[in-house]
């Protein structure tokens, strides 16, 4: 057996699930590592830890929200954000955000590959082995799914990198090959995992959810003639049926996750294992370095001379937000005005009015709406426990409704989401296309600022129809379907086409 030097980082539990803190762990060969369950778990935590890099975390918002109608970015913000915001397609191959996101997705994939290859041969307890490998298969599928949504066809790195030659993997031949790989990994994960809620980690329901999302992406993208998808050898109706099948399991075959009746509670940082959180990123204020703790709240809260802002709750109490917000992301009035005036997702989860005294005796108006989805009243300096919401129960409920179409089941779950938001039922007797378009609009209201909007616009081929900046840029819908693979990656990998 060849000796491979692996630089591993111990990832220790905080007070919940997979909260991450890094310490040097030294150097190991494969001859003396992966011998115990603790070794395997450490390697798995190392794979999860790739998610918490700033370059990965923030890209969720920079890439997937700024390129839609929901958000603007402050004028002095860098990191390629302005180009994304205005859809400057000619600069995308050199865009820093896209370069870093591509890089860190593959970093996570390689770490997952290391777990898969080594743990399956390790002498640890079989039940522990199944769980660890199941999570690693999920992580690999998760990153490939997001790469497919972001860049389209991408290289397939199926094995842990051991030699320099393996750093230039071949491109997937087609979306069929890429999604076959994603779906196979998801099904392996679903088979190996149990329902086991642990904040920051994936379980059986997360794997079922990702299967539903993958099949829905295929169905709607092929139906909408999105590049790469329109040539897939898959039947649209069957793909919708498969999306419905897996989403149905999430909604009906378990009791651990469900709709939270309280909108504000979904985003309560003191309750990271809330009812809706099927898969949530593991970050909290106990971390030493940013990435292990979060500063996402600062990116959505405006700077007001170092003063903490207070937001009024429906019960008359006030919730404190971070001081010295950075104001990176601002809600567009165009998007805010698409909500119904009585939609609680606007009246409760967004506000133009904020208070500068805890008792509510002094307040100010903001120019734009501020989202309350990323507020931690227990922040410590720049540290908070605000997390990206990777998969929520509501996401899968709406995926199920969309896949079902205007059936009684489709209407039931669509109207559950609307009812919680204080709205009347959706119009009856819509045809299939109208109903599915309606659900996608509902997803915009329900999942705003959670990094889902661009994927939805792309799979429906409506980027330029919905985002005024995209329309003004002059790009075509085919160009808007994917970001180009970064030029750095093309230069480094001769197996990526040059055009």
C-alpha positions as CSV (number, residue, x, y, z in Angstrom):
1,X,0.0,0.0,0.0
2,X,1.4,3.4,-1.0
3,X,1.9,5.8,1.8
4,X,-0.1,9.0,1.3
5,X,0.5,11.9,3.7
6,X,-2.8,13.4,4.7
7,X,-2.9,16.7,6.5
8,X,-6.0,16.4,8.6
9,X,-7.7,19.0,10.9
10,X,-9.6,17.8,13.9
11,X,-13.1,19.2,13.9
12,X,-14.5,19.2,17.4
13,X,-18.1,19.3,18.4
14,X,-19.4,22.5,20.0
15,X,-22.5,22.3,22.0
16,X,-24.5,21.1,19.0
17,X,-24.2,18.7,16.1
18,X,-21.4,19.5,13.8
19,X,-20.3,22.9,15.0
20,X,-16.8,23.3,13.9
21,X,-13.6,24.4,15.6
22,X,-10.2,23.6,14.1
23,X,-7.0,22.5,15.7
24,X,-3.9,21.0,14.0
25,X,-4.0,17.3,14.0
26,X,-0.6,16.4,12.4
27,X,0.3,14.1,9.6
28,X,-0.8,10.6,9.0
29,X,-0.4,7.9,6.4
30,X,-3.3,5.7,5.4
31,X,-1.6,2.8,7.2
32,X,-2.2,4.4,10.6
33,X,-5.3,6.5,10.0
34,X,-9.0,5.4,9.6
35,X,-8.4,2.7,12.1
36,X,-11.0,3.9,14.6
37,X,-14.5,5.4,14.5
38,X,-12.9,8.6,15.9
39,X,-10.5,8.7,12.9
40,X,-13.4,8.3,10.4
41,X,-15.5,10.9,12.2
42,X,-12.7,13.4,12.2
43,X,-12.3,12.9,8.4
44,X,-16.0,13.4,7.9
45,X,-16.0,16.6,10.0
46,X,-13.1,17.8,7.8
47,X,-15.3,17.3,4.7
48,X,-18.1,19.3,6.3
49,X,-15.6,21.9,7.4
50,X,-15.1,22.9,3.7
51,X,-18.6,24.4,3.8
52,X,-17.6,27.0,6.4
53,X,-14.9,28.8,4.4
54,X,-16.0,32.4,3.8
55,X,-15.4,31.8,0.1
56,X,-18.1,29.1,0.1
57,X,-20.5,30.6,2.6
58,X,-20.7,34.0,1.2
59,X,-20.9,32.8,-2.4
60,X,-24.3,31.4,-1.6
61,X,-25.5,35.0,-1.4
62,X,-23.1,36.7,-3.8
63,X,-23.8,34.3,-6.6
64,X,-27.4,33.2,-6.1
65,X,-29.1,36.3,-4.8
66,X,-27.2,39.3,-6.4
67,X,-27.9,37.9,-9.8
68,X,-31.7,38.0,-9.2
69,X,-34.3,40.6,-8.7
70,X,-34.2,40.2,-4.9
71,X,-31.0,42.0,-4.0
72,X,-28.7,44.8,-4.7
73,X,-25.1,45.2,-3.4
74,X,-23.6,48.3,-1.9
75,X,-21.6,50.4,-4.3
76,X,-18.1,49.9,-2.8
77,X,-18.4,46.1,-2.4
78,X,-15.7,44.2,-4.3
79,X,-14.9,40.5,-4.8
80,X,-16.6,40.5,-8.2
81,X,-20.0,41.3,-6.7
82,X,-20.7,44.3,-8.9
83,X,-20.2,42.2,-12.1
84,X,-22.6,39.6,-10.9
85,X,-25.1,42.1,-9.8
86,X,-25.2,43.8,-13.2
87,X,-24.8,40.6,-15.2
88,X,-21.5,41.6,-16.8
89,X,-21.2,38.3,-18.6
90,X,-17.9,39.2,-20.4
91,X,-16.1,39.4,-17.0
92,X,-17.5,36.2,-15.5
93,X,-14.6,33.9,-16.4
94,X,-12.3,36.1,-14.3
95,X,-14.8,36.7,-11.5
96,X,-13.3,36.1,-8.0
97,X,-16.5,34.9,-6.4
98,X,-17.0,32.3,-9.1
99,X,-13.4,31.2,-9.0
100,X,-13.5,30.7,-5.3
101,X,-16.9,28.9,-5.2
102,X,-15.7,26.5,-7.9
103,X,-12.5,25.8,-6.0
104,X,-14.2,25.2,-2.6
105,X,-16.9,22.9,-4.1
106,X,-14.1,20.6,-5.4
107,X,-12.2,20.9,-2.1
108,X,-15.3,19.6,-0.4
109,X,-15.7,16.9,-3.0
110,X,-12.2,15.7,-2.6
111,X,-12.6,15.5,1.2
112,X,-15.8,13.5,0.7
113,X,-14.0,11.2,-1.7
114,X,-11.3,10.6,0.9
115,X,-13.9,9.5,3.4
116,X,-15.7,7.2,0.9
117,X,-12.5,5.5,-0.2
118,X,-10.9,5.0,3.2
119,X,-13.8,4.4,5.5
120,X,-15.3,1.6,3.4
121,X,-12.1,-0.5,4.1
122,X,-11.7,0.5,7.7
123,X,-12.3,-2.0,10.6
124,X,-14.8,0.2,12.4
125,X,-18.3,-0.7,13.6
126,X,-20.5,-1.4,10.6
127,X,-23.3,0.9,11.8
128,X,-20.9,3.8,12.3
129,X,-19.3,3.0,9.0
130,X,-22.7,3.2,7.2
131,X,-23.6,6.5,8.7
132,X,-20.2,8.1,8.0
133,X,-20.2,6.9,4.4
134,X,-23.8,7.9,3.9
135,X,-23.0,11.4,4.9
136,X,-19.9,11.5,2.7
137,X,-21.9,10.3,-0.3
138,X,-24.5,13.0,0.4
139,X,-21.8,15.7,0.7
140,X,-20.3,14.7,-2.7
141,X,-23.8,14.7,-4.3
142,X,-24.7,18.1,-2.7
143,X,-21.6,19.8,-4.1
144,X,-22.0,18.3,-7.6
145,X,-25.7,19.3,-7.6
146,X,-24.8,22.9,-6.8
147,X,-21.9,22.9,-9.4
148,X,-24.4,21.7,-12.0
149,X,-26.9,24.5,-11.1
150,X,-24.1,27.1,-11.1
151,X,-21.8,26.1,-14.0
152,X,-23.7,23.4,-16.0
153,X,-21.4,20.6,-17.2
154,X,-18.3,20.3,-14.9
155,X,-15.4,17.9,-14.4
156,X,-16.2,14.7,-12.6
157,X,-13.7,13.9,-9.9
158,X,-14.9,10.5,-8.6
159,X,-11.8,9.5,-6.6
160,X,-9.6,11.0,-4.0
161,X,-6.7,12.9,-5.5
162,X,-3.5,10.9,-4.9
163,X,-1.3,12.0,-7.8
164,X,-0.8,15.1,-9.9
165,X,-2.4,13.4,-12.9
166,X,-5.7,13.2,-11.0
167,X,-6.0,17.0,-10.6
168,X,-7.2,17.3,-14.2
169,X,-10.4,15.2,-14.3
170,X,-12.4,14.8,-17.5
171,X,-15.6,16.8,-18.0
172,X,-18.9,15.0,-17.6
173,X,-20.0,14.0,-21.1
174,X,-23.5,15.2,-20.6
175,X,-26.1,16.2,-18.0
176,X,-27.3,12.6,-18.0
177,X,-23.9,11.4,-16.8
178,X,-23.6,14.2,-14.3
179,X,-27.1,13.7,-12.8
180,X,-26.7,9.9,-12.9
181,X,-23.7,10.3,-10.6
182,X,-25.5,12.8,-8.3
183,X,-28.6,10.6,-8.1
184,X,-26.7,7.4,-7.5
185,X,-24.8,9.1,-4.6
186,X,-28.0,10.4,-3.2
187,X,-29.6,6.9,-3.3
188,X,-26.6,5.3,-1.6
189,X,-26.8,8.0,1.1
190,X,-30.5,7.5,1.5
191,X,-30.0,3.8,1.9
192,X,-27.2,4.0,4.4
193,X,-28.6,6.8,6.6
194,X,-31.2,6.9,9.3
195,X,-33.4,9.8,10.4
196,X,-30.9,11.4,12.8
197,X,-31.2,15.1,13.3
198,X,-27.8,16.7,14.1
199,X,-27.3,20.4,13.4
200,X,-24.9,20.9,10.5
201,X,-25.0,17.2,9.4
202,X,-27.1,15.3,6.8
203,X,-29.4,12.4,7.5
204,X,-31.8,10.2,5.5
205,X,-34.3,13.1,5.1
206,X,-31.6,15.3,3.7
207,X,-30.8,12.7,1.1
208,X,-34.5,12.3,0.1
209,X,-34.8,16.0,-0.1
210,X,-31.8,16.3,-2.4
211,X,-33.2,13.6,-4.6
212,X,-36.5,15.5,-4.9
213,X,-34.6,18.7,-5.8
214,X,-32.4,17.0,-8.4
215,X,-35.3,15.3,-10.2
216,X,-37.3,18.6,-10.1
217,X,-34.3,20.4,-11.6
218,X,-34.1,17.9,-14.5
219,X,-37.9,18.0,-15.1
220,X,-38.3,21.8,-15.2
221,X,-35.0,22.5,-16.9
222,X,-35.7,20.1,-19.7
223,X,-39.3,21.3,-20.0
224,X,-38.0,24.8,-20.3
225,X,-35.3,23.9,-23.0
226,X,-32.4,25.0,-20.8
227,X,-29.0,24.3,-22.5
228,X,-27.5,20.9,-21.6
229,X,-30.8,19.8,-20.1
230,X,-32.9,19.9,-23.3
231,X,-30.9,17.0,-24.8
232,X,-31.2,14.7,-21.7
233,X,-32.4,11.2,-22.3
234,X,-35.0,11.5,-19.6
235,X,-38.8,11.9,-19.8
236,X,-40.1,15.1,-18.2
237,X,-43.2,13.5,-16.8
238,X,-41.2,10.7,-15.2
239,X,-38.8,13.2,-13.7
240,X,-41.7,15.2,-12.1
241,X,-43.1,11.9,-10.8
242,X,-39.7,11.0,-9.3
243,X,-39.4,14.4,-7.7
244,X,-42.9,13.9,-6.2
245,X,-42.0,10.5,-5.0
246,X,-39.0,11.6,-3.0
247,X,-40.6,14.8,-1.7
248,X,-43.7,12.8,-0.6
249,X,-41.4,10.7,1.6
250,X,-40.1,13.8,3.3
251,X,-43.6,15.2,3.9
252,X,-45.3,12.1,4.9
253,X,-43.0,9.3,6.0
254,X,-41.3,10.9,9.0
255,X,-42.2,13.2,11.9
256,X,-38.9,14.7,12.8
257,X,-39.2,17.7,10.4
258,X,-42.4,19.7,9.6
259,X,-43.7,23.2,8.9
260,X,-43.0,25.6,11.8
261,X,-46.2,27.5,12.5
262,X,-44.2,30.6,13.6
263,X,-42.3,32.3,10.8
264,X,-39.9,34.1,13.1
265,X,-39.1,30.9,14.9
266,X,-37.7,29.4,11.7
267,X,-34.8,32.0,11.9
268,X,-34.3,31.9,15.6
269,X,-30.5,31.4,16.2
270,X,-31.2,29.9,19.6
271,X,-33.1,27.1,17.9
272,X,-30.8,25.7,15.2
273,X,-32.5,22.4,15.4
274,X,-35.9,23.9,14.5
275,X,-38.7,22.0,13.0
276,X,-37.9,23.0,9.4
277,X,-34.1,22.6,9.4
278,X,-33.4,19.5,7.3
279,X,-29.9,20.7,6.5
280,X,-28.4,23.8,8.0
281,X,-24.8,25.0,7.8
282,X,-22.9,24.5,11.1
283,X,-21.6,27.8,12.3
284,X,-22.0,29.5,15.6
285,X,-20.4,32.3,17.6
286,X,-18.2,29.9,19.6
287,X,-15.7,29.6,16.7
288,X,-12.4,31.3,16.9
289,X,-12.0,32.3,13.3
290,X,-14.6,33.5,10.8
291,X,-16.0,30.5,9.0
292,X,-16.4,28.7,12.3
293,X,-18.4,31.6,13.4
294,X,-20.7,33.6,11.2
295,X,-20.9,37.3,10.2
296,X,-23.8,36.8,7.8
297,X,-26.0,39.1,9.9
298,X,-23.7,42.0,9.3
299,X,-24.0,41.6,5.5
300,X,-27.8,42.2,5.6
301,X,-27.9,44.8,8.4
302,X,-27.1,48.5,7.4
303,X,-24.4,50.4,9.2
304,X,-25.8,53.0,11.6
305,X,-22.8,54.6,13.3
306,X,-22.1,51.5,15.4
307,X,-25.6,51.5,16.9
308,X,-27.5,48.3,17.4
309,X,-30.8,48.1,15.6
310,X,-33.9,46.8,17.3
311,X,-36.8,45.2,15.4
312,X,-40.3,45.0,16.8
313,X,-41.9,41.6,17.1
314,X,-45.6,40.8,16.5
315,X,-46.1,40.5,20.3
316,X,-44.7,44.0,21.0
317,X,-41.3,42.9,22.2
318,X,-38.1,43.9,20.5
319,X,-35.2,41.9,19.1
320,X,-31.7,43.2,18.9
321,X,-29.5,42.9,15.8
322,X,-25.8,43.3,15.3
323,X,-24.2,46.7,15.7
324,X,-22.0,48.1,12.9
325,X,-23.7,46.2,10.1
326,X,-21.9,46.2,6.8
327,X,-24.9,46.7,4.6
328,X,-23.5,44.6,1.8
329,X,-26.9,43.3,0.6
330,X,-30.0,45.4,0.2
331,X,-33.5,44.3,-0.7
332,X,-34.7,45.8,-3.9
333,X,-37.9,47.7,-3.7
334,X,-38.9,46.1,-7.0
335,X,-38.9,42.7,-5.2
336,X,-40.4,43.9,-2.0
337,X,-43.3,45.4,-3.9
338,X,-44.2,42.0,-5.4
339,X,-45.3,40.7,-2.1
340,X,-49.0,41.1,-1.2
341,X,-49.4,43.9,1.4
342,X,-50.7,41.4,4.0
343,X,-48.0,38.7,3.4
344,X,-46.5,38.0,6.8
345,X,-43.2,37.1,5.0
346,X,-43.1,40.9,4.3
347,X,-44.8,42.4,7.3
348,X,-43.0,40.2,9.9
349,X,-39.8,39.0,8.2
350,X,-38.9,42.3,6.5
351,X,-39.0,45.9,7.8
352,X,-38.1,49.4,6.7
353,X,-38.6,50.6,10.2
354,X,-36.0,49.9,12.9
355,X,-35.6,51.1,16.4
356,X,-32.4,52.6,18.0
357,X,-33.6,52.2,21.6
358,X,-34.5,48.9,23.2
359,X,-37.8,50.3,24.5
360,X,-38.9,51.4,21.1
361,X,-39.0,55.1,22.0
362,X,-36.8,56.1,19.1
363,X,-36.8,54.8,15.5
364,X,-35.7,55.5,12.0
365,X,-36.8,54.5,8.5
366,X,-34.5,52.7,6.1
367,X,-34.4,53.4,2.4
368,X,-35.0,49.7,1.6
369,X,-36.5,46.7,3.4
370,X,-34.3,44.8,5.8
371,X,-34.6,41.0,6.0
372,X,-34.9,39.6,9.5
373,X,-33.8,36.1,8.5
374,X,-30.3,36.7,9.6
375,X,-30.4,38.3,13.1
376,X,-28.7,37.0,16.2
377,X,-29.6,38.9,19.3
378,X,-26.8,37.2,21.2
379,X,-24.0,38.3,18.8
380,X,-20.6,38.9,20.3
381,X,-18.7,41.6,18.4
382,X,-18.4,40.3,14.8
383,X,-19.4,36.8,15.8
384,X,-22.9,35.4,15.4
385,X,-24.7,32.1,14.9
386,X,-26.6,33.1,11.8
387,X,-26.5,30.2,9.3
388,X,-27.3,29.6,5.7
389,X,-30.5,27.5,5.4
390,X,-29.4,24.8,2.9
391,X,-32.6,22.7,2.9
392,X,-35.8,23.7,4.7
393,X,-39.0,21.7,5.0
394,X,-40.8,24.5,3.2
395,X,-38.5,24.1,0.2
396,X,-39.4,20.5,-0.2
397,X,-43.1,21.2,0.4
398,X,-43.1,23.6,-2.5
399,X,-41.0,21.2,-4.6
400,X,-43.7,18.6,-4.0
401,X,-46.4,21.0,-4.9
402,X,-44.6,22.0,-8.2
403,X,-44.0,18.3,-9.1
404,X,-47.5,17.4,-8.3
405,X,-49.0,20.2,-10.4
406,X,-52.6,21.3,-9.8
407,X,-53.8,18.1,-8.0
408,X,-55.4,18.1,-4.6
409,X,-52.0,17.3,-3.1
410,X,-50.3,20.1,-5.0
411,X,-52.9,22.6,-3.9
412,X,-52.8,21.3,-0.3
413,X,-49.1,22.0,0.2
414,X,-49.0,25.2,-1.7
415,X,-51.9,26.5,0.4
416,X,-50.3,25.4,3.6
417,X,-47.4,27.7,2.8
418,X,-49.7,30.5,1.9
419,X,-51.9,30.0,4.9
420,X,-48.9,30.4,7.3
421,X,-48.1,33.6,5.5
422,X,-51.6,34.9,6.2
423,X,-52.7,34.6,2.6
424,X,-55.8,33.2,1.0
425,X,-55.6,29.9,-1.0
426,X,-54.2,30.0,-4.5
427,X,-56.6,30.4,-7.3
428,X,-58.4,27.3,-8.2
429,X,-58.5,25.5,-11.6
430,X,-55.1,26.6,-12.9
431,X,-53.7,24.6,-15.7
432,X,-50.4,22.7,-15.2
433,X,-48.1,25.4,-16.5
434,X,-49.9,28.2,-14.7
435,X,-49.8,26.3,-11.4
436,X,-46.1,25.4,-11.6
437,X,-45.3,29.0,-12.5
438,X,-47.4,30.1,-9.5
439,X,-45.4,27.8,-7.2
440,X,-42.1,29.1,-8.5
441,X,-43.3,32.7,-7.7
442,X,-44.3,31.4,-4.2
443,X,-40.9,30.0,-3.7
444,X,-39.5,33.5,-4.3
445,X,-41.5,34.9,-1.4
446,X,-40.9,31.9,0.9
447,X,-37.2,31.3,0.3
448,X,-36.1,34.9,-0.3
449,X,-32.4,35.6,0.5
450,X,-31.7,31.9,1.2
451,X,-29.7,31.3,-2.0
452,X,-32.4,29.5,-4.0
453,X,-33.7,32.1,-6.3
454,X,-31.2,32.0,-9.2
455,X,-31.5,28.2,-9.4
456,X,-35.3,28.6,-9.8
457,X,-35.0,31.3,-12.4
458,X,-32.5,29.3,-14.4
459,X,-34.4,26.0,-14.4
460,X,-37.5,27.9,-15.7
461,X,-35.5,29.9,-18.2
462,X,-36.9,33.2,-16.9
463,X,-33.7,35.0,-15.6
464,X,-34.1,37.9,-18.0
465,X,-37.9,38.0,-17.6
466,X,-37.6,38.4,-13.8
467,X,-34.4,40.4,-13.2
468,X,-34.4,43.9,-14.7
469,X,-30.6,44.1,-14.5
470,X,-30.2,40.8,-16.5
471,X,-32.6,42.2,-19.1
472,X,-30.7,45.5,-19.3
473,X,-27.4,43.7,-19.7
474,X,-28.4,42.3,-23.1
475,X,-27.5,38.7,-22.2
476,X,-29.6,35.9,-23.8
477,X,-31.5,33.4,-21.7
478,X,-29.1,30.7,-22.8
479,X,-26.1,32.8,-21.5
480,X,-28.0,33.4,-18.2
481,X,-28.5,29.6,-17.7
482,X,-25.0,29.1,-16.3
483,X,-21.9,30.9,-15.2
484,X,-18.9,30.0,-17.4
485,X,-16.3,27.8,-15.8
486,X,-13.5,30.1,-14.4
487,X,-10.6,30.7,-16.8
488,X,-8.1,29.7,-14.1
489,X,-9.7,26.2,-14.1
490,X,-9.6,26.0,-17.9
491,X,-6.0,27.0,-18.0
492,X,-5.1,24.4,-15.3
493,X,-7.1,21.5,-16.7
494,X,-6.6,20.5,-20.4
495,X,-9.7,18.3,-20.2
496,X,-12.0,21.4,-19.9
497,X,-13.0,22.8,-23.4
498,X,-11.4,26.1,-24.1
499,X,-14.5,27.7,-25.7
